[in-house]
Amino acid sequence: MQLITTDQEWLEADGLGGFASGTAAGIRTRRYHALLLAALTPPTGRQVLVAALDAEIVAGDRSIPISAQRYAPGVVHPDGTSRIVRFACAPWPCWTYEVENGLRIEHSLFVPRGTPVTVLRWRLSAPAPGGLRLIVRPYLAARDYHSTQHENGAFRFDADTTGSAVRWHPYDGISAILASASGRYVHHPDWYRNFEYAEERARGLDFLEDLACPGHFELDLSSGDAVLILAADTAAARTVLARAAPADVAVALEAEERDRRGAWSNPLDRAADAYFVRRGDGTTIVAGYPWFTDWCRDTFIALRGLALATGRYADARQVLLAWARGVSEGMLPNRFPDAGGAPEFNAVDASLWFVVAAHELLQLDGSVPAGDRRVLEGAIDAILDGYCRGTRFGIRADRDGLLASGVPGVQLTWMDARIGDRVITPRIGKPVDVQALWLNALWAGARRRRHWKGRFATACASFQARFWNDATGTLYDVIDVDHVPGACDATIRPNALLAIGGLPLQILDGDRARRVVDTAEAMLWTPAGLRSLAPAEPGYRGQYGGGVDARDGAYHQGTAWPWLAGPFIEAWVRMRGGSPAVREEARARFLAPLLSHLDPAAGGHLPEVADGDPPHRPGGCPFQAWSLGEILRLDRTVLGPDPAPAVTGGVDALERLT
């Protein structure tokens, strides 16, 4: 029998920022697990509307549950999980239940793209005696997706029914909920208390919730499929539900969605589609599910694999254009708050990742319209000009050509964990990864505007002269620490690899580059990605877990990151000449073990992080865009049949500009 656990998670995204998610075992372990989670102001304004349901088969006076919930203290009821004999995640989640005497029920659900709708279907796998009914009880949350609900007198159980349609509107300020079923609705309101979420408990957060059940649906299984469609009360959803009878709507939506998903034969490509979402009239990339929205840094690290490596140039262009108009004082916002408020300009590297991605798109796609090209090139120039003049948080091009940045109390690099007012890895000064990005951005700019050439040459020479640390066989992680000239941070971290791999321009080459890669392989590589800190360093934390402070304290202090496999493997291949044999060796030696950490229930997704210590248990956000993006970039370009040649720093790079 197939092993089915609550550690296996699935995701169905709607292209708006909303989604349905849960576990293969059917037992929810997160406050974010829900059947209908809608983004009312795409991709933000997320609300959990329908958290779960219970379903049971009724034959005469016998009732057989095919669902399960966990209640405090650790009680699972009913026992539907024990009847699961198979779970599949493609083309969407589908469970097969062994009911009794060989009778099997298939239960599937999918989320059609572009509308806050979830379609659920139950089907007998073989003809069965008449009189079989399905009782389905929906559990409503009607809350912000980061919170939990508890029994209260303000919840409105009232149901408006019209034919096969039901509408609930539990709270003002929360979307109403629509349901359309192939059977009748029976109103019978009640509270179900103390649902227990194991992952929230492990994260030190509120892990108990009360959910409201307004009634149940009685569906006939003997005469055909049983169907329940859930939706947020939006104009688009109402249009979908008004097409026809619920069963016919389900059939039509299923056919449309099956055709759409059929465009991708590879699970990695299908998974990639989940991260492209709408923002206003444009497109952006969600950093991860279930709790992240779109973050600039994550967006443009991920975009190179999710879109450029897979040939989705039109999507890449739309994402870049959506962000390009947000340049302010040379910076792009790192994120937009979930619920209004001013954008947050707190990243030195995010704008540089944009430059890299925009430059690559313009090199790869000769069909970019002239007007769009001007917008993207204008954004690149505005970022370079702004950084050279100086901008927020001490970001400025210094006299040595390198990029200085940072002020106390603000986290500007990708290592951005913070506990209260304490930044765990402040990295004030000139971080090595920021310099690699800065040089790549200057090189890209100089290919169009020659006045960047001299600044690039100065910065490149300074990098070569100042960052090498012969004592450790790698590069300093930060120089001019805290803006003190000559002060250096020799901590061994993975950031030096961006000077060799992961970016179009390879800044460091020769024996020094080989030593950096060898040091990273010996001290940082794990089958789940690269550790963020070498185990021998003070402060190393090999386990990512516990409450918020414990997790944030370990986030960049030893925790392994799958996305870092991209720069590392590309650097490893470059140091060995990049031949087909070398690429195949890298695929077998590094990429295959990393892919083995994929959860087969996740449908091609990768997690955000993993423990630095064996057995490298996955953790953090279970569906992370840049993890998947870098794996796709490796698979399709770096280790593919026709990889782009590296451009090395110094003389070679300058010759490319003449």
C-alpha positions as CSV (number, residue, x, y, z in Angstrom):
1,M,0.0,0.0,0.0
2,Q,1.2,3.5,-0.8
3,L,2.8,5.4,2.2
4,I,0.6,8.4,2.9
5,T,1.5,10.9,5.6
6,T,0.8,14.4,6.8
7,D,4.4,15.4,5.8
8,Q,3.4,15.2,2.2
9,E,1.7,18.5,1.1
10,W,-0.1,19.4,-2.1
11,L,-0.9,22.8,-3.6
12,E,-3.5,24.1,-6.1
13,A,-3.0,27.8,-7.0
14,D,-5.5,30.0,-8.7
15,G,-3.2,32.5,-10.5
16,L,-4.4,35.3,-8.3
17,G,-2.5,34.6,-5.1
18,G,-5.2,32.3,-3.7
19,F,-5.0,28.6,-3.4
20,A,-6.1,25.3,-1.8
21,S,-3.6,23.2,0.0
22,G,-3.4,20.3,2.5
23,T,-1.7,17.0,3.1
24,A,-1.9,13.6,1.4
25,A,-3.3,12.1,4.5
26,G,-6.2,14.7,4.4
27,I,-5.4,15.9,7.9
28,R,-4.6,19.6,8.0
29,T,-1.5,20.6,9.9
30,R,-1.3,24.3,9.2
31,R,-3.7,27.3,9.6
32,Y,-3.0,27.9,5.9
33,H,-4.4,24.5,4.8
34,A,-7.8,25.2,3.3
35,L,-10.1,24.2,0.5
36,L,-10.9,27.8,-0.4
37,L,-8.3,30.5,0.3
38,A,-8.9,33.6,-1.9
39,A,-6.8,36.6,-2.6
40,L,-9.3,39.5,-2.8
41,T,-6.7,42.1,-3.9
42,P,-4.4,39.9,-6.0
43,P,-2.0,38.7,-4.9
44,T,-2.8,40.0,-1.4
45,G,-5.9,40.3,0.7
46,R,-5.8,36.6,1.3
47,Q,-8.7,35.1,3.3
48,V,-9.3,31.5,4.4
49,L,-13.0,31.1,3.6
50,V,-13.6,27.3,3.7
51,A,-11.0,25.6,5.8
52,A,-12.0,21.9,5.5
53,L,-14.9,19.5,5.2
54,D,-15.9,16.1,6.5
55,A,-17.4,13.5,4.2
56,E,-19.1,10.2,4.8
57,I,-20.8,7.5,2.7
58,V,-24.2,6.6,3.9
59,A,-25.8,3.2,2.9
60,G,-29.0,2.5,4.8
61,D,-28.2,2.9,8.5
62,R,-24.4,2.6,8.0
63,S,-22.1,5.6,7.9
64,I,-18.5,5.3,6.6
65,P,-16.3,8.3,6.9
66,I,-13.8,9.2,4.2
67,S,-12.2,12.2,5.8
68,A,-10.2,13.0,8.9
69,Q,-9.4,15.9,11.3
70,R,-7.0,16.3,14.2
71,Y,-8.5,17.7,17.4
72,A,-6.7,18.6,20.6
73,P,-5.0,16.8,22.3
74,G,-3.9,14.9,19.2
75,V,-7.1,13.0,18.6
76,V,-7.8,12.1,14.9
77,H,-11.5,11.8,14.1
78,P,-13.1,10.4,12.0
79,D,-10.8,7.7,10.7
80,G,-11.0,8.4,6.9
81,T,-7.2,8.4,6.5
82,S,-7.1,4.7,7.3
83,R,-9.2,4.0,4.1
84,I,-6.9,5.9,1.7
85,V,-5.2,3.3,-0.6
86,R,-3.8,5.8,-3.1
87,F,-2.9,9.4,-3.5
88,A,-1.9,11.1,-6.7
89,C,-1.0,14.8,-7.2
90,A,-1.2,15.0,-11.0
91,P,-3.0,16.6,-12.8
92,W,-4.5,17.6,-9.4
93,P,-4.9,16.0,-6.0
94,C,-6.9,12.7,-6.1
95,W,-7.5,10.2,-3.3
96,T,-8.8,6.7,-3.6
97,Y,-10.7,5.3,-0.6
98,E,-11.4,1.6,0.0
99,V,-14.8,1.8,1.6
100,E,-15.9,-1.9,2.1
101,N,-16.2,-5.1,0.1
102,G,-14.1,-3.8,-2.7
103,L,-16.1,-0.6,-3.1
104,R,-13.8,2.3,-3.9
105,I,-14.5,6.1,-4.0
106,E,-12.3,8.5,-5.8
107,H,-12.2,12.1,-4.4
108,S,-10.5,14.8,-6.4
109,L,-10.2,18.6,-6.3
110,F,-8.8,21.3,-8.5
111,V,-8.6,25.0,-8.7
112,P,-9.2,26.5,-12.1
113,R,-6.8,29.3,-13.1
114,G,-8.0,32.9,-12.8
115,T,-11.0,32.5,-10.4
116,P,-11.3,32.0,-6.7
117,V,-13.0,28.7,-7.1
118,T,-12.4,25.1,-5.9
119,V,-14.1,22.1,-7.6
120,L,-14.6,18.9,-5.5
121,R,-15.8,15.7,-7.0
122,W,-16.5,12.2,-5.6
123,R,-16.9,9.2,-7.9
124,L,-17.5,5.5,-7.5
125,S,-14.7,3.5,-9.2
126,A,-17.2,0.8,-10.1
127,P,-21.0,0.3,-10.1
128,A,-22.5,-0.1,-6.7
129,P,-25.8,-0.8,-5.1
130,G,-28.3,2.0,-5.2
131,G,-29.1,4.2,-2.3
132,L,-25.5,5.4,-1.6
133,R,-25.5,8.9,-0.4
134,L,-22.6,11.3,0.4
135,I,-22.9,13.7,3.3
136,V,-20.5,16.6,3.2
137,R,-20.1,19.1,6.0
138,P,-18.1,22.3,5.1
139,Y,-16.2,24.1,7.9
140,L,-16.0,27.8,7.5
141,A,-13.2,30.1,8.8
142,A,-13.8,33.4,7.1
143,R,-10.7,35.0,8.4
144,D,-7.3,36.5,7.4
145,Y,-5.0,33.7,6.4
146,H,-2.4,34.4,9.0
147,S,-4.9,34.2,11.9
148,T,-7.1,31.6,13.5
149,Q,-10.8,31.7,14.4
150,H,-12.4,30.9,17.7
151,E,-16.0,30.5,18.6
152,N,-17.8,33.8,18.9
153,G,-21.3,35.3,18.8
154,A,-20.6,37.6,15.8
155,F,-20.4,34.7,13.3
156,R,-23.5,34.7,11.1
157,F,-24.7,31.3,10.1
158,D,-27.5,32.6,7.9
159,A,-27.7,30.8,4.5
160,D,-29.2,32.3,1.3
161,T,-30.3,29.4,-0.9
162,T,-31.4,29.6,-4.6
163,G,-31.8,26.3,-6.3
164,S,-28.5,24.4,-6.0
165,A,-26.6,27.5,-4.8
166,V,-25.9,28.6,-1.2
167,R,-24.4,31.8,0.0
168,W,-23.0,32.5,3.5
169,H,-21.6,35.8,4.7
170,P,-20.3,35.2,8.2
171,Y,-18.5,38.6,8.9
172,D,-18.5,42.1,7.5
173,G,-15.2,42.8,5.8
174,I,-14.7,39.2,4.7
175,S,-15.8,37.9,1.4
176,A,-19.1,36.0,1.2
177,I,-18.8,32.3,0.3
178,L,-20.7,30.6,-2.5
179,A,-21.4,26.9,-2.8
180,S,-23.1,25.0,-5.6
181,A,-23.7,21.3,-5.3
182,S,-25.3,18.4,-7.1
183,G,-27.6,17.7,-4.2
184,R,-29.6,19.5,-1.5
185,Y,-28.3,21.7,1.3
186,V,-29.6,21.1,4.8
187,H,-29.1,24.0,7.2
188,H,-27.9,22.8,10.6
189,P,-25.4,25.3,12.2
190,D,-22.9,24.3,14.9
191,W,-19.4,25.0,16.0
192,Y,-16.6,22.4,15.9
193,R,-13.9,23.2,18.4
194,N,-10.2,22.7,18.9
195,F,-8.9,21.7,15.5
196,E,-5.2,21.2,16.1
197,Y,-2.5,22.2,13.7
198,A,0.7,20.3,14.3
199,E,3.0,22.5,12.2
200,E,1.8,25.7,13.8
201,R,2.4,24.1,17.2
202,A,6.0,23.2,16.1
203,R,6.5,26.8,14.9
204,G,5.5,28.2,18.4
205,L,2.3,29.8,17.0
206,D,-1.4,29.6,17.9
207,F,-2.3,26.0,16.8
208,L,-5.9,25.6,17.9
209,E,-9.0,26.8,15.9
210,D,-12.8,26.6,16.1
211,L,-14.6,26.3,12.8
212,A,-18.2,26.9,12.0
213,C,-20.3,24.3,10.2
214,P,-23.5,26.0,8.8
215,G,-25.0,22.7,7.6
216,H,-24.4,19.8,5.2
217,F,-25.0,18.7,1.6
218,E,-26.7,15.5,0.8
219,L,-25.4,14.1,-2.6
220,D,-26.5,11.0,-4.5
221,L,-23.5,8.8,-5.4
222,S,-25.4,6.0,-7.0
223,S,-26.6,8.0,-10.0
224,G,-23.3,9.7,-10.9
225,D,-20.6,11.9,-9.7
226,A,-21.2,14.0,-6.6
227,V,-20.0,17.6,-7.1
228,L,-19.4,20.5,-4.7
229,I,-18.1,23.8,-6.0
230,L,-16.9,26.4,-3.5
231,A,-16.1,30.1,-4.4
232,A,-15.4,33.5,-3.1
233,D,-18.3,35.8,-3.9
234,T,-16.6,37.8,-6.8
235,A,-18.0,38.7,-10.2
236,A,-15.8,36.3,-11.9
237,A,-16.8,33.4,-9.7
238,R,-20.5,34.2,-10.0
239,T,-20.1,34.1,-13.8
240,V,-18.5,30.7,-13.6
241,L,-21.2,29.2,-11.3
242,A,-24.0,30.7,-13.5
243,R,-22.9,28.7,-16.6
244,A,-25.0,25.6,-16.0
245,A,-25.9,23.0,-13.4
246,P,-23.1,22.2,-10.9
247,A,-22.2,18.9,-12.4
248,D,-22.0,20.4,-15.9
249,V,-19.9,23.4,-14.6
250,A,-17.5,20.9,-13.0
251,V,-17.1,18.9,-16.2
252,A,-16.5,22.0,-18.3
253,L,-14.0,23.5,-15.8
254,E,-12.2,20.1,-15.6
255,A,-11.8,19.9,-19.3
256,E,-10.5,23.4,-19.6
257,E,-8.0,22.9,-16.8
258,R,-6.9,19.5,-18.0
259,D,-6.1,21.0,-21.4
260,R,-4.3,23.9,-19.9
261,R,-2.1,21.7,-17.7
262,G,-1.5,19.3,-20.5
263,A,0.9,21.9,-22.0
264,W,3.5,20.8,-19.4
265,S,4.6,17.2,-19.4
266,N,7.2,17.8,-16.7
267,P,6.1,18.2,-13.1
268,L,8.7,20.9,-12.6
269,D,7.1,23.0,-15.3
270,R,3.6,22.4,-14.0
271,A,4.8,23.5,-10.5
272,A,6.4,26.6,-11.9
273,D,3.1,27.8,-13.3
274,A,1.7,28.1,-9.7
275,Y,4.0,31.1,-8.9
276,F,2.9,33.4,-11.7
277,V,0.1,35.5,-10.4
278,R,-1.7,38.7,-11.2
279,R,-0.9,42.1,-9.6
280,G,-3.2,44.8,-10.8
281,D,-3.1,44.7,-14.6
282,G,0.3,43.0,-14.6
283,T,2.0,39.8,-13.6
284,T,4.3,39.0,-10.7
285,I,5.8,36.0,-9.0
286,V,4.8,34.8,-5.6
287,A,7.8,34.0,-3.4
288,G,6.2,30.9,-1.9
289,Y,3.1,29.2,-0.6
290,P,1.4,29.3,1.8
291,W,2.5,32.6,3.5
292,F,4.6,34.6,1.1
293,T,3.4,37.1,-1.4
294,D,5.7,38.7,-4.1
295,W,9.1,39.9,-2.9
296,C,11.4,41.6,-5.4
297,R,14.6,39.6,-4.6
298,D,12.8,36.3,-4.7
299,T,10.9,37.3,-7.8
300,F,14.0,37.9,-9.9
301,I,16.1,35.1,-8.6
302,A,13.2,32.8,-9.4
303,L,12.2,34.3,-12.7
304,R,15.5,33.3,-14.4
305,G,14.5,29.6,-13.9
306,L,10.7,29.7,-13.9
307,A,10.5,31.8,-17.0
308,L,13.7,32.4,-18.9
309,A,15.0,28.9,-18.7
310,T,11.7,27.5,-19.7
311,G,11.1,29.8,-22.6
312,R,8.2,31.7,-21.0
313,Y,9.6,35.0,-22.3
314,A,6.2,36.8,-22.5
315,D,5.6,36.0,-18.8
316,A,9.1,37.2,-17.9
317,R,8.5,40.4,-19.8
318,Q,5.2,41.1,-18.0
319,V,6.8,40.5,-14.6
320,L,9.7,42.7,-15.3
321,L,7.5,45.5,-16.7
322,A,5.2,45.3,-13.6
323,W,8.2,46.0,-11.3
324,A,10.2,48.3,-13.6
325,R,7.9,51.3,-13.0
326,G,8.5,51.0,-9.2
327,V,12.1,52.4,-9.2
328,S,12.5,55.0,-6.6
329,E,15.9,56.7,-5.9
330,G,17.6,53.8,-7.7
331,M,15.8,51.1,-5.7
332,L,12.9,48.7,-6.3
333,P,10.7,47.9,-3.3
334,N,11.6,44.6,-1.8
335,R,8.0,43.9,-1.0
336,F,4.5,45.3,-0.9
337,P,2.7,44.9,2.4
338,D,-0.2,42.4,2.5
339,A,-2.7,45.0,3.6
340,G,-1.9,48.4,2.1
341,G,0.8,50.7,3.4
342,A,3.9,52.0,1.7
343,P,6.2,49.6,-0.2
344,E,9.3,48.5,1.7
345,F,12.7,49.6,0.2
346,N,14.9,47.5,2.4
347,A,17.1,45.4,0.1
348,V,20.4,46.3,-1.6
349,D,20.5,43.3,-3.8
350,A,16.9,43.1,-5.1
351,S,17.3,45.8,-7.6
352,L,20.5,44.3,-8.9
353,W,18.8,40.9,-9.4
354,F,16.2,42.8,-11.5
355,V,19.0,44.2,-13.7
356,V,20.4,40.7,-14.2
357,A,17.0,39.3,-15.1
358,A,16.1,42.2,-17.4
359,H,19.4,42.0,-19.2
360,E,19.1,38.3,-19.7
361,L,15.6,38.6,-21.1
362,L,16.7,41.4,-23.6
363,Q,19.5,39.1,-24.7
364,L,17.4,36.0,-25.1
365,D,14.2,37.5,-26.6
366,G,14.5,39.4,-29.8
367,S,10.8,40.0,-30.0
368,V,10.5,42.5,-27.0
369,P,8.6,45.5,-28.4
370,A,10.6,48.7,-28.6
371,G,8.5,50.4,-26.0
372,D,8.9,47.6,-23.5
373,R,12.6,47.5,-24.2
374,R,12.9,51.3,-23.4
375,V,11.0,50.8,-20.1
376,L,13.3,48.0,-19.1
377,E,16.5,49.7,-20.2
378,G,15.3,52.9,-18.4
379,A,14.8,51.0,-15.2
380,I,18.3,49.5,-15.5
381,D,19.8,52.9,-16.0
382,A,17.8,54.4,-13.1
383,I,19.1,51.7,-10.8
384,L,22.7,52.1,-11.8
385,D,22.5,55.9,-11.6
386,G,20.8,55.8,-8.2
387,Y,23.3,53.4,-6.7
388,C,26.2,55.5,-8.0
389,R,24.7,58.8,-6.6
390,G,23.8,57.1,-3.3
391,T,20.5,56.2,-2.0
392,R,18.7,54.8,1.1
393,F,20.5,52.9,3.9
394,G,24.0,54.1,2.9
395,I,23.9,52.3,-0.4
396,R,26.5,54.0,-2.7
397,A,29.3,53.3,-5.1
398,D,32.5,53.9,-3.1
399,R,35.8,55.4,-4.4
400,D,37.1,51.9,-5.1
401,G,34.2,51.2,-7.4
402,L,32.6,48.7,-5.1
403,L,29.1,49.0,-3.6
404,A,28.9,50.0,0.1
405,S,25.6,49.5,2.0
406,G,24.1,49.2,5.4
407,V,23.1,51.0,8.5
408,P,22.5,49.6,12.0
409,G,19.2,47.8,12.5
410,V,18.4,47.2,8.9
411,Q,18.9,43.9,7.1
412,L,19.7,44.6,3.4
413,T,21.0,41.3,1.9
414,W,19.3,38.0,1.3
415,M,20.5,37.0,4.8
416,D,17.7,39.1,6.3
417,A,16.6,37.4,9.5
418,R,15.8,39.7,12.4
419,I,14.6,39.1,16.0
420,G,13.0,42.2,17.4
421,D,15.5,45.0,16.8
422,R,18.5,42.6,16.4
423,V,19.6,41.8,12.9
424,I,21.1,38.3,12.9
425,T,23.5,38.8,10.0
426,P,23.8,42.6,9.5
427,R,26.6,42.4,6.8
428,I,27.1,46.1,6.8
429,G,29.9,47.2,4.5
430,K,30.7,45.5,1.2
431,P,29.2,42.0,1.1
432,V,30.7,39.7,-1.5
433,D,27.5,38.6,-3.1
434,V,26.4,42.2,-3.5
435,Q,29.6,43.0,-5.3
436,A,29.1,40.1,-7.6
437,L,25.7,41.4,-8.5
438,W,27.0,45.0,-8.8
439,L,29.7,44.0,-11.2
440,N,27.2,42.0,-13.3
441,A,24.8,45.0,-13.3
442,L,27.6,47.4,-14.4
443,W,28.7,45.0,-17.1
444,A,25.2,44.7,-18.4
445,G,24.8,48.5,-18.3
446,A,28.1,49.0,-20.1
447,R,27.1,46.8,-23.0
448,R,24.7,49.7,-23.9
449,R,26.2,52.8,-22.3
450,R,30.0,53.0,-22.5
451,H,30.3,55.4,-19.6
452,W,29.8,52.4,-17.2
453,K,32.9,50.7,-18.6
454,G,35.4,52.7,-16.5
455,R,33.4,52.2,-13.3
456,F,33.1,48.5,-14.1
457,A,36.9,48.2,-14.6
458,T,37.7,50.0,-11.4
459,A,35.2,47.9,-9.4
460,C,36.5,44.7,-11.0
461,A,40.1,45.5,-10.1
462,S,39.2,46.3,-6.5
463,F,37.3,43.1,-6.2
464,Q,40.2,41.0,-7.4
465,A,42.6,42.9,-5.1
466,R,40.6,43.0,-1.9
467,F,38.4,40.0,-1.4
468,W,40.8,37.1,-1.5
469,N,41.5,35.4,1.9
470,D,44.3,33.0,1.5
471,A,44.0,31.7,5.1
472,T,40.6,30.2,4.4
473,G,40.9,29.5,0.7
474,T,37.9,31.5,-0.1
475,L,36.7,35.1,-0.3
476,Y,35.9,37.3,2.6
477,D,32.1,37.5,3.2
478,V,32.2,41.2,3.9
479,I,35.0,43.8,3.6
480,D,35.1,47.3,5.1
481,V,32.8,45.8,7.8
482,D,30.6,48.5,9.4
483,H,32.2,50.9,6.9
484,V,35.5,50.6,8.7
485,P,38.2,50.6,5.9
486,G,40.2,47.3,5.9
487,A,37.9,45.5,8.4
488,C,37.1,42.0,7.0
489,D,34.6,39.3,7.9
490,A,36.2,35.9,7.1
491,T,33.2,33.8,8.1
492,I,32.7,30.9,5.6
493,R,29.3,31.3,4.0
494,P,28.0,30.5,0.5
495,N,27.9,34.0,-0.8
496,A,31.3,33.9,-2.4
497,L,30.0,31.5,-5.0
498,L,28.1,34.2,-6.8
499,A,31.5,35.5,-8.0
500,I,31.9,32.2,-9.9
501,G,28.5,30.8,-10.6
502,G,24.9,31.8,-10.6
503,L,25.4,35.0,-12.7
504,P,26.2,35.6,-16.3
505,L,29.6,37.3,-15.5
506,Q,32.1,35.1,-13.7
507,I,34.3,37.5,-11.8
508,L,36.8,35.2,-10.2
509,D,38.6,32.5,-12.1
510,G,41.7,30.4,-12.1
511,D,43.1,28.6,-9.0
512,R,41.4,30.9,-6.5
513,A,38.0,30.2,-8.0
514,R,38.6,26.5,-7.8
515,R,39.6,26.8,-4.2
516,V,36.4,28.7,-3.4
517,V,34.3,26.0,-5.0
518,D,36.2,23.2,-3.3
519,T,35.8,24.9,0.1
520,A,32.1,25.2,-0.5
521,E,31.8,21.6,-1.5
522,A,33.7,20.4,1.6
523,M,32.1,22.6,4.2
524,L,28.7,23.8,2.9
525,W,27.2,21.3,0.5
526,T,24.4,19.0,1.6
527,P,21.9,16.9,-0.5
528,A,19.3,19.6,0.2
529,G,21.4,22.5,-0.9
530,L,24.1,24.7,0.6
531,R,24.4,25.5,4.3
532,S,24.3,29.2,5.1
533,L,27.2,28.9,7.5
534,A,30.0,26.3,7.8
535,P,29.6,23.9,10.7
536,A,33.0,24.8,12.2
537,E,32.0,28.5,12.5
538,P,30.9,30.0,15.8
539,G,27.1,30.3,16.0
540,Y,26.4,27.4,13.6
541,R,22.9,26.1,14.0
542,G,22.3,22.7,12.3
543,Q,18.6,22.4,13.1
544,Y,15.9,24.7,11.8
545,G,13.0,24.5,14.1
546,G,11.3,25.7,17.3
547,G,9.5,28.9,17.8
548,V,9.9,32.1,15.8
549,D,13.0,33.3,17.5
550,A,14.7,29.9,17.3
551,R,13.9,29.6,13.6
552,D,15.0,33.1,12.8
553,G,18.2,32.5,14.7
554,A,19.0,29.5,12.6
555,Y,17.7,30.8,9.3
556,H,21.1,31.9,8.0
557,Q,23.3,30.3,10.6
558,G,23.7,26.9,9.1
559,T,20.3,26.1,7.6
560,A,20.6,24.7,4.1
561,W,19.0,26.4,1.1
562,P,18.1,24.6,-2.1
563,W,18.3,27.8,-4.2
564,L,22.0,28.0,-3.5
565,A,22.5,24.8,-5.4
566,G,22.2,26.9,-8.5
567,P,25.3,29.1,-8.0
568,F,27.3,26.2,-6.5
569,I,26.6,23.6,-9.2
570,E,27.2,26.2,-12.0
571,A,30.5,27.2,-10.3
572,W,31.5,23.6,-10.0
573,V,30.8,22.9,-13.7
574,R,32.6,26.1,-14.8
575,M,35.7,25.1,-12.8
576,R,35.9,21.8,-14.7
577,G,35.5,23.2,-18.2
578,G,31.8,22.6,-18.6
579,S,32.0,19.7,-21.0
580,P,29.1,17.3,-21.5
581,A,30.8,14.7,-19.3
582,V,31.3,17.3,-16.6
583,R,27.6,18.4,-16.8
584,E,26.4,14.8,-16.6
585,E,28.7,14.2,-13.6
586,A,27.3,17.3,-11.8
587,R,23.7,16.1,-12.6
588,A,24.4,12.7,-11.0
589,R,26.5,14.0,-8.1
590,F,24.5,17.0,-7.0
591,L,21.2,17.5,-8.8
592,A,19.8,14.0,-8.6
593,P,20.3,13.8,-4.8
594,L,18.7,17.2,-4.3
595,L,15.7,16.2,-6.4
596,S,15.3,13.1,-4.3
597,H,14.3,15.4,-1.5
598,L,11.3,16.3,-3.5
599,D,8.0,15.4,-1.8
600,P,6.2,13.2,-4.4
601,A,2.9,14.6,-3.2
602,A,4.1,18.1,-3.9
603,G,3.9,17.8,-7.6
604,G,7.4,19.2,-8.5
605,H,7.7,21.8,-5.8
606,L,10.7,22.3,-3.5
607,P,10.8,23.6,0.0
608,E,12.4,26.8,1.2
609,V,15.1,25.4,3.5
610,A,16.3,22.2,5.2
611,D,18.3,21.4,8.3
612,G,22.0,21.8,7.9
613,D,22.6,18.6,9.9
614,P,21.7,15.2,8.5
615,P,19.2,13.9,7.6
616,H,18.5,17.4,6.3
617,R,14.8,17.5,7.1
618,P,12.9,20.0,4.9
619,G,11.4,23.0,6.6
620,G,10.2,26.6,6.2
621,C,7.9,27.4,3.4
622,P,7.0,24.1,1.7
623,F,6.5,25.6,-1.8
624,Q,9.3,28.1,-2.6
625,A,9.7,29.9,-5.9
626,W,13.4,30.5,-6.0
627,S,14.2,26.9,-4.9
628,L,12.3,25.6,-7.9
629,G,13.5,28.4,-10.2
630,E,17.2,27.6,-9.6
631,I,16.6,23.8,-10.1
632,L,14.9,24.6,-13.4
633,R,17.8,26.9,-14.4
634,L,20.2,24.2,-13.7
635,D,18.2,21.5,-15.5
636,R,17.5,23.5,-18.6
637,T,20.5,25.7,-19.0
638,V,23.6,25.0,-16.8
639,L,23.4,21.2,-17.2
640,G,21.4,21.3,-20.5
641,P,22.7,20.3,-23.9
642,D,23.6,23.8,-25.0
643,P,24.6,26.0,-22.0
644,A,25.6,29.6,-22.5
645,P,29.4,30.1,-22.1
646,A,30.5,31.9,-19.1
647,V,31.9,35.4,-19.4
648,T,34.9,35.8,-17.1
649,G,35.9,38.9,-15.3
650,G,38.8,41.3,-16.0
651,V,40.2,41.3,-19.5
652,D,37.6,39.0,-21.1
653,A,34.7,40.9,-19.8
654,L,36.2,44.2,-20.9
655,E,36.8,42.8,-24.4
656,R,33.2,41.9,-24.6
657,L,32.4,45.6,-24.1
658,T,34.6,46.9,-27.0
